[in-house]
Amino acid sequence: MMKKNLLFTMAVSAMAVLAAVAAAPDPVLMNIAGKDVHKSEFEYLYNKNNLQQQQSQSIDEYLGMFIDYKLKVAAAEAAGLDTMASFRDEMARYAKELARPYLKDAAVEDSIARVTYDHMLKNVDINHLMVADKHLADSLRQLLESGADWADLAVKYSTDPSAKTNGGHIGYISSGTFPWSFEKVVYDTPVGGMSHVFRTQYGYHIIKVNGGRPDRGEVKVRHILKLTRGADADTLQKLHEIDSIYQVLKNGADFKEVASRETEDPSGKNNGGDLDWFSTGRMVPQFEAASFALKDGELSAPVRTAYGYHLILKEGSRQRKPFEDMRKEIEETMARDERSQMAQARAIDGFKARYKARMDENVGKAVEEALSLSNGNVANALRVLRQNNAPAGYVDDKAVVVADVASMLAPGIPQNEFKDVFLAALDYKLGEAATDRAIADLPKTEPSYANLMNEYHDGILLYEISNREVWDKPNTDKRGLEQYFEAHRKDYAWDTPRYKGYLIMAENDSVADLARTYLASSGAPDDSLAIVLRKQMGNNAKVERVLAPQGANAVIDYVAFGGARPQPVGRWASFVPFRYRIIAQPEEAADVKGALSVDYQKKLEKEWLEQLHRTYKVKLNEKAINLLK
């Protein structure tokens, strides 16, 4: 948690500076241990720090913290922490994560967001037919073009489960009802037109657009459902039940309370029949039609759907908000589907052009030769290519070798598609290499990214060096902690005596006595008592180390200070003291470790900073700093 706070909040605590007087847009403010610190970096961290503080700091107040912070980073670098493989790996991960917002074409993303919003303003009435085979889909489309009945073909061939009941007529849908690849074809197909055969993860599709209308917005309802299961007697019984509930509601009963008691929609039992906001195409047609037809606050008569009988209370309706108000929501949705890849793909094309990504003129021939030498066996051809370190392509002058591309592929590629698949993999690899180049160049072109990367770089080093020099010392420097305790024993004096020892807990007195007898005879050292007892008695008893004053713990008051027998603590009803004594004052550092550790860390921090200020030079550009105030 401490590390995360340092990396993501950076309420910094260290740094120092040299500075050459400069009238440049980003002058050097200071130099610490021979490294310049520019105005942009200082302002970035100063502003971020003030955003995270309840009370903002002045430049002068923050400056000392900043200098100490940078001094600690200098110490980490002097210790070689920035050369460790773990540090380099962590920075490489952060570089890619932080680069994500920059690895997409903003204009393309904006265009897609606006198209998405335009879809949200319109509902489209469609027919749909889906099959698993491309050839069958092509044949069915030809039949439909020739005038074949859509419903007949849908019922006979479509793998869309709803086709058996709706004949392939989906009705009106709204944006967001289906995956983007499906939605885009729907909205791109003109009214009266039929789409080409297209593929999604679910199969091959054909769409016909019957009409369009302005979007009706969204509605918010509660409902009560009585399920019907097909038998006439059952259906009549459910109709009687829903009619009775309808009369109760008309007479003023609270819908939420009645729904929690009566609905047979499992989720409605817990939320009073509440449904989230929904738009066209999200509910079965009869339920949707009734919901949109109601006025706000109006209760429906019983509504029959394939699921049963419903009573619907309309709680509200709303129209789509303006684009700018919905932009964030749209972008969050886009980030979860293939639309995010479209903006990224355009950006990657730009990176490939910028860094002159290109295929080697001989790579196609090399693939053909490997396949020929392997007598058309793709698996053997891949083995050959994985030994080939010749260039397959270039990003600027850096080669992407054949072996690296071949390693991306697995056997099973059809022989007649092998070359095309290999070249597609090479194109992907070139895009990946060009993207890596773009990430490496981002600090030069994007100041905000450079600041973030610098913050993460210093934050990781600050955590590691602080942990080594200060934070972990109370655990690793036992002798130093004891010496500090002895020198400051009076600062940790107690007002009341403490119970110091162990406490055995069991479900009853007999088991507790058995546990005490066993531990007394075992001769086990203090730090092994819990393990020894668990091996002997399992979960029937346990022992814990306790240090507590009188009046702070009812159990300790009972076993050591003559208090009343306490109530059971969970399953433990019997408590027996073991290897204990009553002490008036702390005997060792461990007796006051919490407060002692904090004080010891403060001492170490102070001494460390004094030593850092003696070791490293700090030069300030006072003129440039004064311009910040």
Buried (B, 14 or more C-beta within 10 A) or exposed (E): EEBEEBBEEBBBBBBBBBBEEBEEEEBBBBBBBEBBBBBBBBBBBBEBBBEEEEEEEEBEEBBEBBBBBBBBBBBBBBBEBBEEEEBEEBBEEBBEEBBEEBBBBEEBBEBBBEBBBEBBBBBBBBBBBBBEEEEEBBBBBEBBEEEEEBBEBBBEBBEBEBBEEBBBBBBBBBBBBBEBBBBBBBBEBEEEEBBEBBEBEEBBBBBBBBEBEEBBBBBBBBBBBBEBEEEEEBBEEBBEBBBEBBEBBEEEEEBBEBBBEBBBBEEBBEBBBBBEBBBBBBBBBBBBEBBBEBEEEEBBEBBBBEBBBBBBBBBEBEEBEEBEEBBEEBBEBBEEEBBBEBBBBBBBBEBBEBBEBEBBEEBBEBBBBBBEEBEEBBEBBBBBBBEBEEBBBBBEEEBBBBBBBBBBBEEEBEEEEBBEBBBEBBBEBBBBBBBBBBBEEBBEEBBEBBBBBBBBBBBBBBBBBBEBBBBEBBEEBEEBBBEBBEEBBEEBEEEEBBBBBBBBBBBEEEBBBBBBEBBEEBEBEEEEBBEBBBEBBEEBBBBEBBBBBBEEBBBBBBBBBEBEEBEEEEEBBBBBBBBBEEBEEBBEBBBBBEEBBEBBBEBBBEEBBEEBBEEBEBBBBEEBBEEEE
